[in-house]
Amino acid sequence: MKRSFRILVAVAILLSGVLLFVGLAGMKSTPLPSNPPKPVPEVETLTARKNDLTVNIPAQGVVEPVTVTRASAEVEGVIVEVAETFEAGGIFRAGDLLLRIDPSDYEAAVAQAGAALADAKLNLAEEEQRALQAERDWKRLATAGSQPGDFVLRVPHLEAARARVVSAEAALERARLDLRRTELRPLYDGRIRSKLADLGTRVGKGEDLAEFYDTDVLEVRLPIPRQDAAFLDGAGQTIELREHGGTRTWSATVDRTEGEIRRDDRTIVVVARIDGGVVGSPLPGQFVETEIPGRIVPGIIRVPRRAFVASDRVLVVTPDQTIATRPVTILRTEREDVLVSSGIEDGEQLCVTALAAVIEGMEVKVVSRDGQAVLASPSVAP
């Protein structure tokens, strides 16, 4: 009896649970189907404007002297005198004595050459007198109608005497030149870069004595990309050089291009001259930067790199707020912008927002134009 009662209670509890579950399931409402709004990407735009642009060509280089001289000994001997400024960095004027090689042997050579010239001139004078005397003797003894020969008039002797005088004069001039070569005197104002010989050193012909450079005119070689050469205005224009990492500036004048494409980096070198005589002018070895003003190019649109979806295509937002891609003609590429010559109309809106996916004709929402927020149109009351 007890067992039957327990079975009945269990069955009753099970039936109650099933009825409760069915009742709750019947109370659950079925959700109505919904159509959520499609998300529209928000973008920023810039207005394309055609302008006449001056192409500025960035360049950098190192200041160097135009004239550098590596002086070598033209005579041999011992250096017996050096100037106080004959040191690395020493400043000199044109014609200053920098060093002197012992001139004793060369002074003796000048004296000997002078004596030889005097002997040659004496011999010439004697030959001239002998020639005159030979001519008188021939006229006194010659028969009518006869002509004297060169030997009778001592013409060969006279020519040999004159040649010996010319040779002696050349030997004297050579001896004097060697004597002058015992002194090192620069031809221009400058500064010594390095001293390669010193007091008491014996030097031979061709041995290096010093290296120095002209301080009046400096130059800087500015490599520019080959494609930028077409924008150069040419020689004579003034540019401003800036100290790399500093604030100092110097004025320079474009002098020329080197006239060939460098094989290592495919650039063309523009050479600018600097007046080195001005107080505060840069020193050789100074690294400088500049921007060379180029030609004025009409009808150019400056496009930010971020507006490009490919190397030659940009994103444009149409008036109906959809995306369109445009092929463009690129004139020149700069660090942050690209100069476009065709493919975009003046006033068009360029999309400068990076989109995860770009589909032609996709709808977008412009939230900023030319850096200014675009306010939503006010809703119209019913």
Secondary structure as the mmCIF struct_conf table of DSSP 4:
data_model
#
loop_
_struct_conf.conf_type_id
_struct_conf.id
_struct_conf.beg_label_comp_id
_struct_conf.beg_label_asym_id
_struct_conf.beg_label_seq_id
_struct_conf.end_label_comp_id
_struct_conf.end_label_asym_id
_struct_conf.end_label_seq_id
HELX_RH_AL_P HELX_RH_AL_P1 LYS A 2 MET A 27
HELX_LH_PP_P HELX_LH_PP_P1 LYS A 28 PRO A 33
HELX_LH_PP_P HELX_LH_PP_P2 PRO A 36 PRO A 39
STRN STRN1 GLU A 42 THR A 47
STRN STRN2 LYS A 50 PRO A 65
BEND BEND1 VAL A 66 VAL A 66
STRN STRN3 VAL A 68 SER A 72
BEND BEND2 GLU A 74 VAL A 75
STRN STRN4 GLY A 77 VAL A 82
TURN_TY1_P TURN_TY1_P1 GLU A 84 THR A 85
BEND BEND3 GLU A 87 GLU A 87
TURN_TY1_P TURN_TY1_P2 ALA A 88 GLY A 89
STRN STRN5 ILE A 91 PHE A 92
TURN_TY1_P TURN_TY1_P3 ALA A 94 GLY A 95
STRN STRN6 LEU A 99 ILE A 101
HELX_RH_AL_P HELX_RH_AL_P2 SER A 104 LEU A 141
HELX_LH_PP_P HELX_LH_PP_P3 ALA A 142 THR A 143
TURN_TY1_P TURN_TY1_P4 ALA A 144 GLY A 145
TURN_TY1_P TURN_TY1_P5 ASP A 150 ARG A 154
HELX_RH_AL_P HELX_RH_AL_P3 VAL A 155 ARG A 180
TURN_TY1_P TURN_TY1_P6 ARG A 181 THR A 182
STRN STRN7 GLU A 183 LEU A 184
BEND BEND4 LEU A 187 TYR A 188
STRN STRN8 GLY A 190 LYS A 195
TURN_TY1_P TURN_TY1_P7 LEU A 199 GLY A 200
STRN STRN9 ARG A 202 VAL A 203
TURN_TY1_P TURN_TY1_P8 LYS A 205 GLY A 206
STRN STRN10 ASP A 208 ASP A 214
BEND BEND5 THR A 215 ASP A 216
STRN STRN11 VAL A 217 PRO A 225
HELX_RH_3T_P HELX_RH_3T_P1 ARG A 226 PHE A 231
STRN STRN12 LEU A 232 LEU A 232
TURN_TY1_P TURN_TY1_P9 ALA A 235 GLY A 236
STRN STRN13 THR A 238 GLU A 243
TURN_TY1_P TURN_TY1_P10 HIS A 244 GLY A 245
BEND BEND6 GLY A 246 GLY A 246
STRN STRN14 THR A 249 ILE A 261
TURN_TY1_P TURN_TY1_P11 ARG A 263 ASP A 265
STRN STRN15 THR A 267 ASP A 275
TURN_TY1_P TURN_TY1_P12 GLY A 276 GLY A 277
BEND BEND7 VAL A 278 VAL A 278
TURN_TY1_P TURN_TY1_P13 VAL A 279 GLY A 280
HELX_LH_PP_P HELX_LH_PP_P4 SER A 281 LEU A 283
TURN_TY1_P TURN_TY1_P14 PRO A 284 GLY A 285
STRN STRN16 PHE A 287 PRO A 304
HELX_RH_3T_P HELX_RH_3T_P2 ARG A 305 ALA A 307
STRN STRN17 PHE A 308 ALA A 310
TURN_TY1_P TURN_TY1_P15 SER A 311 ASP A 312
STRN STRN18 ARG A 313 VAL A 317
TURN_TY1_P TURN_TY1_P16 PRO A 319 ASP A 320
BEND BEND8 GLN A 321 GLN A 321
STRN STRN19 THR A 322 THR A 322
STRN STRN20 ILE A 323 PRO A 327
STRN STRN21 THR A 329 THR A 333
BEND BEND9 ARG A 335 GLU A 336
STRN STRN22 ASP A 337 SER A 342
BEND BEND10 GLY A 343 ILE A 344
TURN_TY1_P TURN_TY1_P17 ASP A 346 GLY A 347
HELX_LH_PP_P HELX_LH_PP_P5 GLU A 348 GLU A 348
STRN STRN23 GLN A 349 CYS A 351
BEND BEND11 THR A 353 THR A 353
HELX_LH_PP_P HELX_LH_PP_P6 ALA A 354 LEU A 355
BEND BEND12 ALA A 356 ALA A 357
TURN_TY1_P TURN_TY1_P18 GLU A 360 GLY A 361
STRN STRN24 GLU A 363 GLU A 363
STRN STRN25 LYS A 365 ARG A 369
TURN_TY1_P TURN_TY1_P19 ASP A 370 GLY A 371
STRN STRN26 GLN A 372 ALA A 373
HELX_LH_PP_P HELX_LH_PP_P7 VAL A 374 ALA A 381
#
